[in-house]
Amino acid sequence: MDSSTPKPELSRDEITPQKLYLTRRQFLKAAGVVSASAFLAACLGTPEDASPTDPALADVQTKRELAENFNNYYEFSLSKTSVAEAAKDFNMQPWQVEVDGLVRNPKKYTIEEIVSLFPQEERVYRMRCVEGWSMVLPWQGFPLARLLEDVEPLPEAQYVGFMSILRPEEMPGQTSLSFPWPYLEGLRLDEARYDLTILATGLYGEALSPQNGGPIRLVVPWKYGFKSLKAVVRITLQADQPVTFWNAIAPQEYGFYANVNPSVDHPRWTQSEERRIGETGSRPTLLFNGYDEVAPLYEGMDLRVNF
């Protein structure tokens, strides 16, 4: 089998059921800031039979073929290896993101305005799924904080709610799955303003594909992947904690914060270890997915309870 062929999808018991989805050293502050050795590693990828003994030294970018063909996106399919085909005709033009709620300057941005108004950067981040697998991805985007500065949150704003597109005519999962669509997510305002939190418009140097959440998605690398919702169409500043998709469906399994934490297992998946897509074996999960600089955001909170 060619090393670029996507690995088989996880077994059925590893998939969220229907009734209920880099260290600072590797975080790139701007495009092009990468050592020659890291660049070479990113180009080569990790061999399929690799089983790294030192995860902190072995992080390399996931091969593009894998990242484009192994996707959690229930709006299109429950099968991770079927999403790319199901999403190939998804129309991303025209696209608009509305920002409203407790802001001085509510706005509606086209995707073209977003790309031109907010300088794009490259950010190489780990992504950790609650199901126990992970990737390392080179996003292009910009800090969400810049957009928030543009709309000027009011003093009473404490949270940011996000909504994905509702388009059942192009997203078969929105008709075949009895979920409370559209997909909703939320962050505390200080989390949303944190520099690691970005709105991504690209991946691997090209516009974001439909199966990866194009044309624009949220990326919060210290949280489980389900917090980084795709196909953003609305951002709302509000005083109260937003309703979020998985937390509303199964609050005993999916917390609002969803910070990566190896000491708090999901009822069906251990969080102490993870499987990097493109590798065999497993590696230990890092608290906050290795982004320990966010720890002050949760000072005084019991992370075993506020999961």
C-alpha positions, 0 to 999 in steps of 0.5 A, spaced: 500 500 500 502 506 498 504 510 504 499 516 502 493 512 502 489 514 508 489 509 513 482 505 514 477 509 518 476 507 526 472 502 528 464 503 529 465 503 537 470 509 536 465 513 532 461 518 536 454 514 535 448 517 532 444 519 538 448 523 541 467 529 533 505 543 538 508 545 543 510 552 543 517 550 539 513 548 533 508 554 533 509 558 527 508 566 529 508 567 521 509 564 515 516 562 513 518 561 520 521 554 520 528 551 520 531 547 515 530 541 518 523 542 520 521 544 513 525 537 511 521 533 516 514 536 514 515 535 506 517 527 508 512 526 513 512 520 518 513 513 515 507 509 516 511 504 520 514 509 525 512 509 532 516 515 535 519 514 542 519 522 544 513 525 541 516 532 543 521 531 538 517 527 533 512 532 531 512 533 523 506 535 519 501 530 517 501 528 510 496 532 506 493 526 502 491 523 509 488 530 512 484 531 506 481 524 506 480 523 513 475 528 516 470 528 522 464 532 519 457 529 520 454 534 516 456 530 510 457 523 513 459 519 519 464 515 515 471 519 515 473 516 509 467 518 505 467 526 507 471 528 501 467 525 496 460 527 499 463 534 500 466 535 493 460 539 490 459 543 496 458 551 494 463 556 498 461 562 493 458 566 495 460 566 503 458 571 508 460 571 516 455 575 520 458 578 527 453 581 531 450 581 539 454 585 544 458 589 539 459 596 537 460 595 530 456 589 528 458 587 521 457 582 515 464 580 512 464 576 505 470 571 505 474 576 500 473 581 505 476 577 511 482 575 507 484 582 505 482 585 511 486 580 516 493 579 514 494 571 513 499 567 517 501 560 517 500 556 524 502 549 524 498 546 530 497 539 533 489 537 532 487 532 537 480 529 537 476 526 543 476 519 539 483 518 540 487 520 534 491 526 532 494 530 526 499 536 525 496 541 520 499 547 517 493 552 517 493 559 514 489 564 517 489 570 522 487 570 530 480 571 532 482 577 536 483 581 530 476 580 528 473 582 535 477 588 535 474 590 529 467 589 531 469 592 538 465 587 544 461 591 549 463 591 556 458 586 558 460 581 553 463 575 556 462 569 551 463 568 543 458 563 540 459 560 533 454 557 528 456 553 522 452 553 516 445 550 515 444 547 508 441 540 508 440 540 500 448 540 500 450 536 506 446 530 507 448 529 514 443 534 516 437 530 513 439 523 514 441 524 522 437 527 527 441 532 530 439 539 532 443 542 526 446 547 525 452 546 529 454 551 534 460 552 539 462 557 544 468 560 547 469 564 553 471 571 551 478 571 553 479 564 550 477 567 543 482 573 544 488 568 546 493 569 540 493 561 539 485 561 537 485 563 529 480 563 524 483 558 518 482 560 511 487 555 508 491 549 509 497 546 506 498 553 502 491 553 499 484 555 500 481 551 505 477 545 502 470 543 504 471 537 507 476 541 512 471 546 514 472 551 508 471 556 506 473 558 514 473 555 520 475 556 527 481 552 530 483 552 538 489 547 538 489 546 546 481 543 545 479 537 542 477 538 535 469 538 536 470 545 539 473 548 532 467 548 528 467 548 520 464 553 515 463 559 520 457 563 518 455 567 524 459 569 530 455 572 536 458 576 542 454 575 548 453 575 556 451 568 557 455 561 556 452 559 549 449 553 547 454 548 544 452 542 539 455 536 543 454 539 550 447 540 549 446 533 546 450 529 551 453 533 557 455 527 561 460 526 555 462 533 552 464 539 556 463 546 554 471 547 555 473 541 552 480 542 554 485 536 552 486 533 558 490 526 559 487 525 566 480 525 564 477 520 560 471 520 555 466 514 557 468 511 551 475 513 549 481 513 554 485 520 553 491 518 556 494 516 549 493 518 542 494 515 535 497 520 530 494 519 523 500 516 519 503 512 524 503 506 528 503 505 535 500 511 540 503 516 544 502 520 550 497 525 550 499 532 553 495 537 557 492 542 553 495 538 547 502 541 549 500 548 549 501 549 556 501 557 556 494 557 556 494 554 563 493 561 566 486 562 563 484 556 567 487 558 574 483 556 580 479 551 576 478 544 577 480 541 570 477 534 572 470 537 573 470 543 568 472 538 562 
